[in-house]
Amino acid sequence: MKRIALVTGATGSIGEEFVSRIEETEEVDEIWAVGRNREKLENLCKDHGKVRAVEADLANDGIECIKKKLSSEEVDVKILVNNAGVAYMGLFENMKPEEIDKFIKVNCTVPAELISVTLPYMNRGARIINISSASSFQPNPYLSLYSSSKVFLRNLSRAVNVELKAKGITSTAVCPGFVDTGMLPETKDGKKIRYAGLISAKKVVKLALHDSKKGKDMSVPGFSAKYFRCYSKITPTSIVMKQWCLGVKKYL
């Protein structure tokens, strides 16, 4: 039986880092890299011998595509990385209903469905890794839907971890702060944007795989995210939100 890792959002910086590190450190035969961009997927295949490209749009029929591939082969899913996601910074009122629907589908529905779809192919020792965010620790105005969706994923991940303990399968929520993916804007109206506690994708992925192997239900990379997790527990939410707004408004 073929041992596989399945990584969504595989062509992004965090996804690519997962692909590289899994190939280097995990005992798998293939890494199913899921993404929409055929050219980027082909480049992944060229750079990594274990990668198998799975071209799929998770906002549409991507789940069915993955489901069919799983059922057509004899596979043992060793690692599932739910990394695909979308973000939006701005006023919630400016989002159209169809944008909200797609946002929630990609960030919430898709990872939940992928866990459901892959579980029948998992055995003892399998690991589920869900990329949540430090923004799940409190409400974030101007990131309202994003932070809310990451709360869903964090809570789902931790609850599923308890449910699957008897089967020897772990589920880990990864909650980084700002990650240096090359996609964050560097300036706004000529002003350099300063991202507090910016961390590399490499550090996020390295700790995520380590913590999941240890059976931890959460992985919080970097001092800034760890501090913010504790700070948000002891500080009234209204104060945390006010401070967040003061820091982010000048960049909107």
C-alpha positions in Angstrom: 0.0 0.0 0.0 1.3 3.4 -1.0 2.0 5.8 1.9 1.1 9.4 1.0 1.0 12.9 2.3 -1.7 15.3 1.0 -0.9 19.0 1.0 -3.4 21.6 -0.1 -2.3 25.1 -1.1 0.9 23.4 -2.2 2.1 26.1 -4.6 2.2 28.8 -1.9 5.2 29.5 0.3 3.9 27.5 3.3 2.7 24.7 1.1 6.0 24.5 -0.8 7.8 24.4 2.5 5.6 21.5 3.7 6.3 19.6 0.5 10.0 20.1 0.8 10.2 19.2 4.5 7.9 16.2 4.3 10.0 14.8 1.4 13.2 15.2 3.5 12.0 14.0 6.9 8.9 11.9 6.6 8.5 8.2 5.5 6.1 8.6 2.6 6.1 7.3 -1.0 4.3 10.2 -2.6 3.3 13.7 -1.8 0.0 14.7 -3.4 0.4 18.5 -4.0 -3.0 20.1 -4.5 -3.3 23.4 -6.3 -5.0 25.3 -9.1 -2.0 26.5 -11.0 -0.8 23.8 -13.4 2.5 25.5 -14.2 3.5 25.8 -10.5 2.4 22.3 -9.9 4.6 21.0 -12.7 7.5 23.0 -11.3 7.0 21.3 -8.0 7.1 17.9 -9.6 10.4 18.8 -11.3 12.0 20.0 -8.1 10.7 17.1 -5.9 10.8 13.5 -7.0 8.0 12.3 -4.7 5.5 15.0 -5.7 2.4 14.0 -7.6 0.4 17.0 -8.9 -3.3 17.1 -8.2 -4.8 20.0 -10.1 -8.0 20.9 -8.3 -10.1 24.0 -7.5 -11.2 23.5 -3.9 -13.7 26.3 -4.1 -15.6 24.2 -6.8 -15.3 20.5 -7.4 -11.8 20.0 -5.9 -13.0 17.8 -3.0 -14.7 15.4 -5.4 -11.6 15.2 -7.5 -9.5 14.2 -4.5 -12.2 11.8 -3.3 -12.1 10.0 -6.6 -8.2 9.8 -6.6 -8.2 8.3 -3.1 -10.8 5.7 -4.0 -9.1 4.7 -7.2 -5.8 3.7 -5.5 -4.6 1.7 -2.5 -3.3 4.4 -0.3 -2.4 5.0 3.4 -2.7 8.7 4.2 0.1 9.4 6.6 -0.2 13.2 6.7 -3.0 15.6 5.7 -2.0 19.3 5.6 -5.0 21.7 5.3 -3.1 24.7 4.1 -5.3 26.2 1.4 -7.0 29.4 2.5 -8.0 32.9 1.5 -7.6 36.2 3.3 -9.2 39.7 3.1 -8.3 42.8 5.0 -10.8 45.7 5.0 -14.4 46.5 5.9 -16.7 43.5 6.2 -19.5 45.6 4.6 -17.5 45.8 1.4 -17.6 42.0 0.9 -20.3 40.7 -1.5 -22.5 37.7 -0.5 -20.8 35.5 -3.1 -17.4 36.5 -1.8 -18.4 35.6 1.7 -19.8 32.3 0.6 -16.5 31.4 -1.2 -14.4 32.6 1.7 -16.2 30.4 4.2 -16.2 27.4 1.9 -12.4 27.5 1.3 -11.4 28.4 4.9 -14.0 26.3 6.8 -15.9 23.8 4.7 -13.1 22.5 2.6 -10.7 21.5 5.4 -13.6 19.9 7.3 -14.6 17.9 4.2 -11.0 16.9 3.5 -10.6 15.5 7.0 -13.8 13.5 6.5 -12.7 12.3 3.1 -9.2 11.2 4.1 -10.0 9.6 7.5 -11.1 6.2 6.0 -7.6 6.0 4.5 -5.8 6.8 7.7 -4.3 4.4 10.2 -2.6 4.6 13.6 0.2 7.2 13.5 -1.5 9.4 10.8 -1.4 13.1 11.4 -3.7 16.0 10.4 -2.2 19.5 10.3 -4.6 22.4 9.9 -3.2 25.9 9.3 -5.1 28.2 11.5 -3.7 31.6 12.7 -2.8 33.6 15.8 -5.7 35.8 14.7 -8.0 33.1 16.0 -7.1 34.1 19.5 -9.4 37.1 19.5 -11.8 39.0 17.1 -9.9 41.1 14.6 -11.7 44.1 13.1 -10.9 44.6 9.4 -9.9 40.9 9.4 -13.3 39.9 10.8 -14.2 37.0 8.5 -10.6 35.7 8.3 -10.1 35.6 12.1 -13.6 34.0 12.5 -12.8 31.3 10.0 -9.5 30.5 11.8 -11.4 30.1 15.1 -13.6 27.5 13.4 -10.5 25.6 12.1 -8.6 25.8 15.4 -11.6 24.6 17.4 -12.5 21.9 14.9 -8.9 20.7 14.9 -8.5 20.5 18.6 -11.9 18.7 19.1 -11.2 16.2 16.4 -7.8 15.5 18.0 -9.6 14.3 21.2 -12.1 12.2 19.2 -9.4 10.5 17.2 -7.1 9.7 20.1 -8.3 6.2 20.5 -7.5 5.5 16.8 -3.9 6.9 17.3 -4.5 9.8 14.8 -3.6 13.3 15.8 -4.9 16.7 14.7 -2.9 19.8 15.2 -3.9 23.4 14.7 -1.0 25.6 13.6 -1.4 29.2 14.7 1.3 31.5 13.4 1.3 35.3 13.4 2.4 37.2 10.3 4.4 34.8 8.0 6.9 36.0 5.5 5.5 34.5 2.4 6.4 37.2 -0.1 2.7 37.9 -0.5 2.4 40.5 2.2 2.5 44.1 0.9 5.7 45.9 1.8 4.4 49.5 1.7 1.1 51.4 1.9 0.9 55.0 0.5 4.7 55.1 0.5 4.9 54.0 4.2 6.7 50.8 5.0 4.4 48.3 6.7 5.8 46.8 9.9 4.6 43.3 10.7 5.0 42.5 14.3 6.7 39.2 14.9 7.1 38.3 11.2 8.3 34.7 11.0 9.6 32.5 8.1 7.5 29.8 6.5 10.4 27.4 7.2 10.1 27.9 11.0 6.3 27.5 10.9 6.5 24.3 9.0 9.4 22.8 11.0 7.6 23.4 14.3 4.2 22.2 12.9 5.6 18.8 11.8 7.5 18.5 15.1 4.5 19.3 17.2 2.2 17.1 15.2 4.6 14.2 15.6 4.5 14.8 19.4 0.8 14.6 19.4 0.2 18.3 20.3 -3.2 19.7 19.4 -1.7 23.2 18.9 1.5 24.5 17.4 2.2 28.2 18.0 5.4 29.3 16.2 7.4 32.3 17.3 7.6 34.4 20.5 5.1 37.0 19.2 2.3 34.5 18.5 2.9 32.7 21.9 2.9 36.1 23.7 -0.3 37.2 21.9 -2.0 33.9 22.8 -1.3 34.5 26.5 -2.0 38.3 26.3 -5.4 37.7 24.7 -6.4 35.3 27.5 -5.8 37.8 30.3 -6.7 41.1 28.7 -10.3 42.2 28.1 -11.2 41.6 24.4 -12.4 45.2 24.0 -8.9 46.4 24.8 -7.2 43.9 22.6 -9.4 44.9 19.7 -8.8 48.6 20.3 -5.1 48.1 20.3 -5.3 46.0 17.1 -7.3 48.8 15.4 -4.7 51.4 16.4 -2.0 49.3 14.8 -3.8 48.3 11.6 -5.9 51.3 10.6 -3.0 53.3 9.1 -2.5 50.5 6.6 -6.1 50.2 5.4 
